[in-house]
Amino acid sequence: METAKVEINLTINNIPRKLLVGVEDSLLTVLRHYSYFSVKSGCDDGSCGVCTVLQDGKPILSCKIKAVDANGTEITTLEGLKQNAEIHPIQQAFIDSSAIQCGYCTPARILSAKALLDEHPNPTDDEIRKAMNHVLCRCTGYVRVVDAVHRSAAVLRGDKVESFVPFELRLPEHDEIIKLPEVFYRRDGSRKPLPPIVFTPDSMEKTQVIGKPEIKVDAKKLALGRPVFTDDLHLDGMLYGSLLTSPHAHARIRNIDTSKARAFPGVHSVLTHKDISRIKYASGGQSYPQPLPYDQVSLDNKVRHVGDRVAIVAAETPEIAQHALDLIKVDYKILPVVVDPEIAMKDGAPVIHDEADTEGIYNAQRNIVHHIEAEVGDLETSFTEADHIFEGSYRTPKQQQVHLEPHVCITYWDEDDRLIIRTSTQVPFHIRRMVAPLIGLPVKKIRVIKPRIGGGFGNKQELILEDLCALLTLETNRPVRMEYTRTQEFTSSRSRHANIINYKLGVKENKITAASLYLIGDTGAYGAHALTVNMVGGFKGLTLYNPPNSKFVSDVAYTNTPPAGAFRGYGAMQCQFGIEVLMEEIAEKLGLDVVKFKRDNWLKVGETMHLSKALGEGREGKEQILYTSALDQCVDIGLQATDFYTKRKEHNNQNDRYRKGIGMAVVMHGSGIADLDMAAATLKMNDDGSFNLLMGATDLGTGSDTILAQIAAEVLKIPLDDLIVYSSDTDFTPFDKGAYASSTTYISGGAVQKAALKVKEQILDHAALMFGYPNSKELKLENRQVRSPDGRIFSFAEIALSSLHQQDQHQIIATESHKSPLSPPPTAAQFAEIVVDTKTGKISVDRLLMVVDCGRVINPATATGQVEGGMAQALGFTLDEEMLFDQEGQPLNPNLRQYKIPRAAEMPAMDVVFVQTDEPSGPYGAKSVSEISIDGVAPAIASAVHDAIGIWIRELPYKPDRVKLAIEQNKQE
């Protein structure tokens, strides 16, 4: 497989270079080979744009041009943007505007901005979005990116630029008039990015670091494109692993002939199910013991979906590895296929899990992995006594996470013969525990390192490549790297569960007195998150309006499609779509004001969540009470900011082709898994009075490293840059269950706060010794120092040196753990303004506004980014995104050309308002924010569509053909 090599001349970042390259090598491959690691790979076909570099000043896709064809040109990568050791104004603007979340697409964005501003020093909003349109982002929603380009343009022109500061407003009493900044009404139709509004009640304690839009602690290294991601490490002697996947949706492997592959020069290992132990496991990264069934093995003799694992190879180059896969001959016995969950549960359907060694499947013969039932109250009687009974059936699609960094893993032996797993994961501690039995090593012989992650959204809460990569290192005694292609992300990783949501509600005197929910979940070929996703959906979907008489039944079915797993929203968004649309339908049929009807029925402060004990997450739960909520205020603010009632009146009797609509929805989520999730943190004082903060918490771009550091800084009364933050290394950081269940701020933040309080106590105690005071109660900690009542001061540096070298020598350090019996729900109101083209069925979204109560907002900049990004993902879920399969289980859109996610030019105006509450169980009053941000867009748009055209469309996504068909059917009725 040796390819011809030629020498080319490139000027890279103003430095002439002679490079030896393969004649078929892409410019992307060559640049990364020569350690220009800011240039990223995120797809197989140039559709994602993250490989963008500048060629002679113009943005190009480096994956689409051969290196030999770039001969003689000037290439600029992000590494070359820094000038005279000074960070470029564009890079600084991206930092200052909080435009960087995971950072994987940031190099391509900054270079695209550079090319734009070189030609157009004062671009319009639309020109910026057009220039950014070729680079996908799954984190930010593009809002802060556009703001960053505006900011950098102003700086380069020499204009004065204001800092990123939210509008901070006092939260009025309920009967007071709410006053918003005029720009927040968006009466001019502009999409210009606005800072968020933060409403604060007078009773909330004032803070110094908490609540401030602090710059993210990792922003600079990401803006500079430094090598921080998993694949930015290249080890001597590293082999390249590749995975052979099934071309069939259901088949038994009769035989595998690997002889030619093993014999091919450069191939070091080929493994199939014949070569490794058959150990059953579940791939979902959840707390021990993971919910049954353990229905997977690392390599099996049966495949259950297109993209299922068949064999792995390790070779000297990626090309040799791919050729070796082509040489493996597999004899398949093709089996019947079922892709519809309702058909899968019928008698006579193909049995997907017919193996004898899987325990915990509810009914394998009918492909039902889990059957869930929970009930409170007297449902039958309450339905009998109801004035009205309403039913509705709703469908939501299988959605892919599309994190732009693919799954990637590197495994190697260290100098102490311990296996190192460097991997892009949300759950490093779970990975270590789960992989150990699969590879035959004890936990103590394994170290998992989580570098920077290029997005996850739940898909990296899973064991995906780590066991396979480790098996190849054990077999070869060499470092091995494995990475999914973008197609494999669609066929071999995970997705959102598709759901069929059947509600029945009883209404008496305009109150919801009874509710039943029958939920069908499609878990695909394996059931790692089948139980918990659907339990969460049932709990949240029946608790939003919390009728005292409720019943939840769910059947979760296997199908011959790629497995579903964790995805931001985790079942709640699907069921809340259904209940919110049905509530609107009921209000319409009863002639009620929909906002008042919802307000009269939604969960109120002080109420017990009736199903909280029956529906935990994979087990019995803890009884939960709603202690804080600003949902009333959230709705009131949104109604005013959108002129909701005025616009609804204006939309009556529209008859033209383009019809406007405005809709609203209310949603709730949770903050961690009550009495299960646990996190720990360690805080250590250094000689100069700075601190090391070590956490197992995993930052996926959410900003958790920053907000957790802000919590510590608030306790210690220090600036943020006095903290050195290190997270997610199973050897050196304390345990954390990982980044999922909206738990990081609430649970991990609780651990950080406890550790910081312990360190504060130790600092004061040692200062008392230095002052000669009998106790520390009279001392005050402020501004990196401790002050005594008589005015004497010791700096933190003096206290640190004294404790380490002089008096009562000891290390000032604390490790604390935290879990909570509570999971306080954030609440929010979502508003959407749209236009429906009644001829084509196309829906254009003009504005999304979310008004959120997430408790105390630790960092308004990062929280705003989370809400904007969540709304963008939800917009895709609502309008376009749907993984499609034919009747043989073959994927129809497993790439980013056919599977459309929102791009910059398509995005509406997106605005965020926070209404702070002081949650007593959260660190400084905080609840969660990352997942609730995705929950409300679908029902709000459904509401807006009905306002525009008078039709309820109960199946997502709202693609033009589906909307057009609904309009035509409505005309015929």
Secondary structure as GFF3:
##gff-version 3
##sequence-region A 1 973
A	DSSP	beta_strand	5	12	.	.	.	ID=ss1
A	DSSP	beta_strand	15	22	.	.	.	ID=ss2
A	DSSP	alpha_helix	27	33	.	.	.	ID=ss3
A	DSSP	beta_strand	52	55	.	.	.	ID=ss4
A	DSSP	beta_strand	58	61	.	.	.	ID=ss5
A	DSSP	three_ten_helix	62	64	.	.	.	ID=ss6
A	DSSP	three_ten_helix	67	70	.	.	.	ID=ss7
A	DSSP	beta_strand	74	76	.	.	.	ID=ss8
A	DSSP	three_ten_helix	78	80	.	.	.	ID=ss9
A	DSSP	alpha_helix	89	96	.	.	.	ID=ss10
A	DSSP	alpha_helix	106	119	.	.	.	ID=ss11
A	DSSP	alpha_helix	125	132	.	.	.	ID=ss12
A	DSSP	alpha_helix	143	157	.	.	.	ID=ss13
A	DSSP	beta_strand	167	170	.	.	.	ID=ss14
A	DSSP	three_ten_helix	182	185	.	.	.	ID=ss15
A	DSSP	beta_strand	197	200	.	.	.	ID=ss16
A	DSSP	alpha_helix	219	223	.	.	.	ID=ss17
A	DSSP	three_ten_helix	230	232	.	.	.	ID=ss18
A	DSSP	beta_strand	239	245	.	.	.	ID=ss19
A	DSSP	beta_strand	251	257	.	.	.	ID=ss20
A	DSSP	alpha_helix	259	263	.	.	.	ID=ss21
A	DSSP	beta_strand	267	271	.	.	.	ID=ss22
A	DSSP	beta_strand	302	303	.	.	.	ID=ss23
A	DSSP	beta_strand	309	315	.	.	.	ID=ss24
A	DSSP	alpha_helix	318	327	.	.	.	ID=ss25
A	DSSP	beta_strand	329	334	.	.	.	ID=ss26
A	DSSP	alpha_helix	341	344	.	.	.	ID=ss27
A	DSSP	three_ten_helix	364	366	.	.	.	ID=ss28
A	DSSP	beta_strand	368	376	.	.	.	ID=ss29
A	DSSP	alpha_helix	379	385	.	.	.	ID=ss30
A	DSSP	beta_strand	388	396	.	.	.	ID=ss31
A	DSSP	beta_strand	408	413	.	.	.	ID=ss32
A	DSSP	beta_strand	419	423	.	.	.	ID=ss33
A	DSSP	alpha_helix	428	439	.	.	.	ID=ss34
A	DSSP	three_ten_helix	443	445	.	.	.	ID=ss35
A	DSSP	beta_strand	446	449	.	.	.	ID=ss36
A	DSSP	alpha_helix	466	476	.	.	.	ID=ss37
A	DSSP	beta_strand	480	483	.	.	.	ID=ss38
A	DSSP	alpha_helix	486	492	.	.	.	ID=ss39
A	DSSP	beta_strand	498	508	.	.	.	ID=ss40
A	DSSP	beta_strand	511	524	.	.	.	ID=ss41
A	DSSP	alpha_helix	530	543	.	.	.	ID=ss42
A	DSSP	beta_strand	549	558	.	.	.	ID=ss43
A	DSSP	alpha_helix	572	590	.	.	.	ID=ss44
A	DSSP	alpha_helix	594	601	.	.	.	ID=ss45
A	DSSP	alpha_helix	631	641	.	.	.	ID=ss46
A	DSSP	alpha_helix	644	650	.	.	.	ID=ss47
A	DSSP	beta_strand	658	668	.	.	.	ID=ss48
A	DSSP	beta_strand	679	685	.	.	.	ID=ss49
A	DSSP	beta_strand	691	695	.	.	.	ID=ss50
A	DSSP	alpha_helix	704	716	.	.	.	ID=ss51
A	DSSP	three_ten_helix	720	722	.	.	.	ID=ss52
A	DSSP	beta_strand	723	727	.	.	.	ID=ss53
A	DSSP	pi_helix	744	748	.	.	.	ID=ss54
A	DSSP	alpha_helix	749	771	.	.	.	ID=ss55
A	DSSP	beta_strand	780	782	.	.	.	ID=ss56
A	DSSP	beta_strand	785	787	.	.	.	ID=ss57
A	DSSP	beta_strand	793	795	.	.	.	ID=ss58
A	DSSP	alpha_helix	796	805	.	.	.	ID=ss59
A	DSSP	beta_strand	813	818	.	.	.	ID=ss60
A	DSSP	beta_strand	827	837	.	.	.	ID=ss61
A	DSSP	beta_strand	843	853	.	.	.	ID=ss62
A	DSSP	alpha_helix	860	879	.	.	.	ID=ss63
A	DSSP	three_ten_helix	904	906	.	.	.	ID=ss64
A	DSSP	beta_strand	909	915	.	.	.	ID=ss65
A	DSSP	three_ten_helix	923	925	.	.	.	ID=ss66
A	DSSP	three_ten_helix	932	934	.	.	.	ID=ss67
A	DSSP	alpha_helix	937	949	.	.	.	ID=ss68
A	DSSP	alpha_helix	960	972	.	.	.	ID=ss69
###
